[in-house]
Amino acid sequence: MCSQKLWRALGQSGQPPVQVAEPLIHGVVLGSWAAKVFRVNRRDLVVALDQRTYLTLVFSLAPRTQFRSNFAGALTAALSDLGVPEDLAHVEAAALDFEPLARLTNRSMIGSLNNIEFQCGVELEYHEDLRRVQRNLNEMPHVNREPCVPMDAIARLFSAPRATPSRVTH
């Protein structure tokens, strides 16, 4: 689900919203995703949030033709950092190629994305590496969530022991 600004940036203006009741690929556990675009230091970044776990992804919008590829790359990196087996991470990322784009109308998710955008902006004051920013955002608790920390939700969902972020230096 895309914010109005992201919807326009992806060239979807004038397109009717799409609704999907079930995942298109069996075995995929993440999604629906909510996403928005925001501008920081003259670059457009996307922050995406999994509704179920609040797993947070951060990636560049440019070039917009690579939106799905950038999204999948951020997802693969996040799941890898959280200790999810590589084969499962690739299945989850591959599913993004088939997810329809829809307009984001859920006010609660819009509010959550706005809060995460703020936290992302703070992180970007200290770190330029989007993967590091993404890892840090997934260690932050969210109110009224169980589990409240996305990395714990991912560990529970993928039946892994408590995920500990791998320290990747890029």
N, C-alpha and C positions, 0 to 999 in steps of 0.2 A: 504494500500500500504506500503510495507516494504522496508527500505533501503537495500542495498546489504548485509551489515553486519548482519542485523536482519534476512534477508531472509536465510542466511547461518546458523545462530544460531538456527533458528527454523527447520532446517533440510530440507529446500525446494530446496537446490541446485540441479540442473538438472531438476527441474519441470518447465513446461512451464508457462508463465504468464497467469493470468485469467482476463477477462474483464466482468464486470457486469453493465448493463445499468440501471436497476431499483432496488430499494430496494427489498429485498426478503420478508420482513414483512411489511404489510401495517400499516400505522400509525406511523412508525418510521421516525423521522425527522433529526436525526444526521447521519453523514457518507457522503461521503467517509472519511476514516481515513488515515492519513499518519503517519508512525512511524519509529523510529530508536532506536538503542541500543547504549549506551555509558557506559564507565567504570568510576566510581567515588569511591575512597577509597576502592578498591578491590571488588566492587560489580557492577554487570551489571544491569543498569536501562534502562527502555524503556520510551521514551517521545513520546506521541501520540497527534496528532493535527487533529481536525475536520476541514475539508476544508471549510465548510459553515460558522461556527461561530468562528473558531480558539480556541474553547474550548480545553484546554491543560490538558493532563493526564500524571501522572508520576507514574510508578510502577516497581517493581522488575521483572527481567526476570526469575530469578530462583524460582522454578524449571521450566525449559522451557515447561514441559508437562502441567503446569498450566497457560500458557500464556493467553489463552482466559478467564480463571477464574480471573486472576489478572487484566486483562484489564477491565472486567465487574465490578469488585470490585472498581477499580479506577473511572470508569464512574459513578457508583451508588453513590459513595461518593461525587464526584464533583457536580453532579446534586442535591443531597441532600443539600450540603453546599450552593448551589445557590438558594434554595427555590423551586425547582421543586417538584411537588407532587410525593410521593413515588411510586405510581402505574405507573406513566409515566417513572420515572427513571428506574424501573425494566423492563419495556417493551424495553426501549432503550438498556439496558444492555443485555437483553436476545437475542436481535438481533445480538449481536457480535458472538454468537455461530454459526450463519449461514453465516457470512460474509466470502467470499473467501479471501485467501491471494493472493496478487499480488505484483509484484515488483514496487517500486517507481521509476518513471522516470521523473516526473515533476520537472524541475529545480527550479521553484519558491517555491514549497513545500519543496524541499531539503534545500534551503536557509533559509526558515522560520524555519524548524526544527533545523538547525544549530544555528540560533539565539536563539531559545528557549533552546537548550542544554546549550548554554553559560549562559543564565539567570538562568537556573536550577542549574548549577554549582555554581553560585554566591549564590543563595538561600541555597544550601546545605552547604555552609561555615557557615551559621548562624543557620540552622535548620536541624535536622536529620529526623523529621517526614515528610514522603513523602506527606501525606494529607495536611499538612500546606504549604509545598512547592508548591503543586498543586494549593491550594487556592490563594496563592500569585501570581503565574504565571497567573492566570485567572483574576487578577485585573490589569494587565499590558496592556497598549495600544499597538496596532499594526498599523503600517503605512499603509495608503491606504485601510483601512477597514471601513465599516460603518455598525453597530457601531464598533468603534475601540477597545473596551474593550470586551473580551469574555463574561464576566459575564453579560454585557448589551445585547449582542447578544442572549444569552440564555434566558434572561428575555423576550426579544421581541419575540423570537421564540416560547416560551411556554406560551405566553400571560399572563405572570405574572407581577405584579408590579415590579419595580426595585429590582432585587435580591440583597440581602445583605448576605454576607457569615455568616453562623452561626459559632460561635466560639466554636469549638469542641476541647477539650483537651484530647489527648491520650498519 
